[in-house]
Amino acid sequence: MKIKKKKLKKVQMKVQMKKKKFKLKNDTEKNEKNNSETWIRVIMKESTEVNGVRFPEGIQIDVTEDDSKKLIESGKAAIIS
């Protein structure tokens, strides 16, 4: 009986692990769908802060479309074509 219980526990653990992997995969797919924003590459014309991160003049960064509009309108960045 001890052998059967051990085998049963192993099988149960494998099933639980597969369930966790499946759940993680589904969560990742949901996050990717939710994060399907448009990214724009810009070059910084002057040192500035974007979402709490400081970027020096001349650096190229990828930002969301909304952030790129704000940066370009303020004259702090230009789109890289």
GURO-613480 format. One record per residue: residue in one letter; z, x, y of N, C-alpha, C, O in turn. Coordinates in steps of 0.05 Angstrom, whole numbers, padded with zeros to 5 digits, always signed. Example, Ala and Ser with C-alpha at 12.3 -4.5 7.8 and 13.67 -1.06 7.14 Angstrom:
A+00156+00264-00114+00156+00246-00090+00156+00264-00066+00169+00285-00066S+00142+00257-00045+00143+00273-00021+00157+00258+00001+00161+00268+00023
% end
This chain:
M+00000+00016-00024+00000+00000+00000+00000+00017+00025-00012+00009+00045K+00013+00040+00025+00014+00057+00048-00014+00067+00056-00020+00068+00079I-00030+00072+00036-00057+00082+00041-00073+00060+00054-00088+00065+00073K-00071+00035+00045-00086+00013+00057-00077+00009+00086-00094+00003+00103K-00051+00011+00091-00041+00008+00119-00052+00029+00137-00059+00024+00160K-00053+00054+00127-00064+00076+00143-00093+00072+00149-00102+00076+00172K-00108+00063+00129-00137+00058+00133-00141+00035+00153-00158+00036+00170L-00124+00015+00150-00126-00008+00168-00120+00001+00197-00134-00008+00215K-00100+00017+00201-00093+00027+00227-00116+00043+00239-00123+00041+00263K-00129+00060+00223-00151+00076+00232-00174+00058+00241-00187+00063+00262V-00180+00038+00225-00201+00019+00232-00195+00004+00257-00212+00001+00275Q-00170-00005+00260-00162-00019+00284-00164-00001+00309-00173-00010+00330M-00157+00024+00306-00159+00043+00328-00188+00047+00336-00195+00049+00360K-00206+00050+00317-00234+00053+00322-00245+00029+00337-00261+00032+00356V-00237+00005+00329-00246-00019+00342-00237-00020+00370-00252-00027+00388Q-00211-00013+00375-00201-00013+00402-00215+00008+00420-00221+00002+00443M-00221+00031+00408-00236+00052+00424-00264+00042+00431-00273+00046+00454K-00277+00029+00413-00304+00018+00419-00303-00003+00440-00320-00005+00457K-00282-00020+00439-00279-00041+00459-00275-00028+00487-00287-00037+00507K-00259-00007+00488-00254+00007+00514-00280+00019+00524-00286+00018+00548K-00295+00032+00506-00320+00045+00515-00340+00024+00525-00353+00028+00545F-00341+00001+00511-00359-00020+00520-00351-00031+00547-00367-00035+00564K-00324-00035+00551-00314-00045+00577-00320-00025+00599-00329-00032+00620L-00316+00001+00594-00322+00022+00614-00352+00022+00621-00359+00025+00644K-00369+00019+00601-00397+00018+00606-00405-00006+00623-00421-00003+00642N-00394-00029+00617-00400-00053+00633-00390-00050+00661-00403-00058+00680D-00366-00038+00665-00355-00034+00692-00373-00015+00708-00377-00020+00731T-00383+00006+00695-00400+00025+00708-00426+00011+00717-00435+00016+00739E-00437-00005+00700-00462-00019+00707-00457-00038+00730-00474-00040+00748K-00434-00052+00731-00428-00070+00753-00426-00054+00779-00436-00062+00800N-00412-00031+00778-00408-00014+00802-00435-00004+00812-00439-00003+00837E-00453+00004+00794-00479+00013+00803-00495-00009+00816-00509-00003+00836K-00493-00033+00806-00507-00056+00819-00495-00061+00846-00510-00067+00865N-00469-00060+00849-00456-00065+00874-00461-00043+00895-00461-00048+00919N-00465-00019+00885-00469+00004+00903-00499+00010+00908-00506+00033+00914S-00516-00009+00905-00545-00004+00908-00553-00007+00937-00570-00022+00945E-00539+00009+00954-00545+00010+00983-00568+00028+00988-00575+00045+00971T-00580+00025+01011-00602+00043+01019-00589+00067+01033-00573+00064+01051W-00597+00091+01024-00586+00116+01035-00608+00129+01052-00632+00129+01045I-00600+00139+01075-00619+00152+01094-00609+00180+01099-00585+00185+01103R-00627+00200+01098-00620+00228+01103-00624+00233+01133-00645+00228+01144V-00603+00243+01146-00604+00249+01174-00595+00278+01179-00582+00290+01162I-00602+00288+01202-00592+00315+01210-00575+00310+01235-00583+00296+01253M-00552+00323+01235-00533+00319+01257-00542+00336+01281-00546+00360+01279K-00545+00322+01304-00552+00336+01329-00528+00348+01343-00530+00368+01358E-00504+00337+01337-00479+00348+01348-00457+00343+01327-00460+00325+01311S-00436+00359+01329-00414+00355+01310-00402+00328+01315-00397+00319+01337T-00396+00314+01293-00385+00287+01295-00370+00280+01269-00372+00294+01249E-00357+00257+01270-00342+00247+01247-00356+00222+01236-00363+00204+01251V-00359+00221+01210-00371+00197+01196-00352+00189+01174-00347+00204+01155N-00341+00165+01177-00323+00154+01157-00300+00173+01150-00293+00177+01126G-00289+00186+01170-00266+00204+01166-00272+00232+01158-00254+00247+01152V-00298+00239+01156-00307+00266+01149-00321+00279+01172-00339+00266+01184R-00313+00303+01179-00326+00317+01201-00350+00332+01192-00349+00346+01171F-00372+00330+01207-00397+00344+01200-00405+00361+01224-00405+00351+01247P-00412+00386+01219-00420+00403+01242-00450+00398+01249-00465+00387+01234E-00457+00407+01273-00484+00404+01283-00503+00419+01264-00497+00440+01254G-00526+00406+01259-00547+00419+01242-00545+00413+01213-00564+00419+01198I-00524+00401+01204-00522+00395+01175-00537+00369+01169-00539+00351+01185Q-00548+00369+01144-00563+00345+01135-00545+00330+01116-00532+00341+01099I-00543+00303+01121-00526+00287+01104-00540+00261+01097-00558+00252+01111D-00533+00249+01074-00542+00223+01067-00521+00202+01075-00498+00205+01068V-00529+00182+01089-00511+00161+01099-00523+00134+01093-00547+00132+01087T-00507+00114+01093-00517+00087+01089-00535+00079+01112-00534+00091+01134E-00551+00059+01108-00570+00050+01129-00555+00042+01154-00563+00049+01176D-00532+00028+01151-00516+00020+01174-00506+00044+01190-00508+00044+01214D-00495+00063+01175-00485+00087+01189-00507+00103+01202-00503+00114+01224S-00530+00104+01190-00552+00119+01202-00561+00106+01228-00567+00120+01248K-00561+00079+01229-00568+00065+01254-00548+00072+01276-00556+00078+01299K-00522+00071+01269-00502+00077+01289-00505+00106+01299-00503+00111+01323L-00509+00125+01281-00511+00153+01289-00536+00158+01306-00534+00173+01326I-00558+00146+01299-00583+00150+01314-00581+00137+01341-00589+00149+01361E-00570+00113+01342-00567+00099+01368-00549+00114+01387-00553+00113+01412S-00529+00128+01376-00510+00143+01393-00521+00170+01401-00510+00184+01418G-00544+00178+01389-00557+00203+01395-00545+00227+01381-00551+00250+01387K-00527+00222+01361-00514+00243+01347-00529+00253+01322-00523+00274+01311A-00550+00238+01314-00566+00245+01290-00595+00236+01293-00601+00220+01310A-00611+00248+01276-00640+00241+01275-00648+00238+01246-00638+00253+01229I-00666+00220+01240-00676+00217+01213-00693+00240+01205-00709+00250+01221I-00690+00249+01180-00707+00270+01170-00729+00257+01154-00724+00241+01137S-00754+00264+01161-00776+00251+01147-00788+00269+01126-00807+00261+01112
% end
